[in-house]
Amino acid sequence: MNGIKESYAELNGIKIAYEIHGEGYPLIFLHGFAMYKEFWKWQVKLLSKEFRVITLDIRGCGKSDHPTETFSMEDLADDIRALLDYLNIEKIHLGGHSFGGMIAQHFALNYPNRLSKLILMSTFANLPLDKSGLDMYKRSQLSNYEAKVEDSTKAFWDKMKQRFSRNFFKEMNQNPDKLFHNLFSAKDLMELEETKGTTEPQDILNQINAIVHHNTINRIHEIDNDTLVLAAEKDRIVPKSASELLDEKIPKSNLIVFKGSHYFMLEEAPNFNSEVLNFLR
């Protein structure tokens, strides 16, 4: 992992931060809401032995530009297309988690000839929330931000409690130095939140605005790529039923349900990594 240089590309008038690991067929991972490319570092470690793994900070996140103007899922999908052009890459495998999975759907629909295989993780085709649910989500994201400013350690644990299954969270909480799967500890995750979580209230509103207008339900059947749909049994953020719907609508899809919660790619990293490798090979 050391010695990888963060690079920047000027795309669509926006500076996008990205990293490339390994050689081989290009595989891009898109992170979730208000997250950062380093979320994937423990996947990258293994997958970059076989693939050229590219991770990036979605606009409004991490080290990429944080524009004040609103943007759509189409804009975010076009940032990926522009990055491919910039790197002279014809086709990719693409994986997206949660918010990143929404962007991945738009990429698959808008640039089918640039996509090989698709991985959709804990994401949905359209927002299951009504207006009041959405307002609640917006408020909770903004109050997460305020909590982080006030007491970042407490905010970290509150966030992780929502994203890991109860038992896993308990283990992390009791021993923040404990190394899981020989890969990461709660302390590592806390450090990422501290140093990479750069999302401000305006970014939160912009990302929520993109989510509000996201709806692929009537087009999702057009995705003709081999697709792996991944969900988690105990996910409190994106219910498993959202993934079942994607699996039902996408013709060449296969659904796998993990035991954990929203961050199953960390909680069940070895299992996740081997499922992804099996699918991509």
C-alpha positions, 0 to 999 in steps of 0.5 A, a space after each residue: 500500500 505504501 508508495 502509492 501516490 494520490 493523483 488528480 485529474 481535472 474532469 468536467 471542470 472539477 478536480 478529482 482525486 484518485 489512486 491506481 493500484 496494481 496491474 491487469 484489467 481495470 476495476 473501479 470502486 465507488 464509495 458511499 455517501 460522504 465517504 472517501 476512496 480509502 474506504 476500499 484500502 483493505 479490498 485493494 490490498 488483495 484485489 490489486 494482485 490481479 486487477 488494476 484497481 482504481 479508487 477515487 473520491 467522488 466530487 464533494 468528498 475526500 480530496 476531490 473538489 467540493 463544488 457549491 453547485 448541485 449535481 446529478 447522478 448523471 454528472 457523477 457517472 460522467 465523472 467516471 467516464 471522463 476519468 476513463 478517457 483521461 487514463 485512456 481506459 476503454 472498459 472497466 469492471 465497476 463496483 459501487 457501494 450504497 451512494 456509489 452503487 447508484 452512480 454505478 447504475 447510471 454509468 451502466 445505463 449511460 455508458 454500456 460500451 465502457 462497462 464489462 462487469 458490474 457489482 452493486 452493493 447495498 444500494 437501490 434503484 429508487 429511494 424507498 423514502 417519502 418526503 418526510 423520510 428524506 427530510 429525516 435522512 437529511 437531518 441525520 446526516 447534518 447532525 452527524 456532521 455537527 456531532 463530528 465537529 463537537 466530539 469526533 470520537 463519539 460521532 465515530 462510534 455512533 456512525 459505526 453502530 449504524 453500519 456494523 452488526 451488533 456483535 461486530 460493533 461490540 467487539 470493535 468498541 471493546 477493543 479499538 486496537 483489535 485487528 480484524 481479519 488481519 486487516 483493520 482495527 476500529 482505530 484505523 477506521 477512526 483515523 480515516 474518518 478524522 483525516 479523509 472525511 472532509 464532507 461539509 454541510 453543503 456537500 451533504 445537501 448536494 449529495 442528497 439532492 442527487 439521491 432525491 432525483 435518482 430513479 432507475 426503476 424503469 430502466 434497470 432491466 436495460 443493464 445487460 452486463 453480468 451483475 453481482 448484487 450484494 446485500 446484508 442481512 442486518 443492514 439498517 441503512 439499505 434494506 435487503 429488499 432493495 437489493 432483491 429488487 435490483 436482482 429481480 430487474 437486472 437480467 444477468 444478475 446474481 444476488 448474494 446476501 451477507 450476514 453482517 450490516 451496511 459495511 459487510 465488505 469490512 465486517 466479512 472482508 475475506 468472504 466478500 473478497 473471494 466472492 468478488 474475485 470469483 465473479 470477476 475471474 
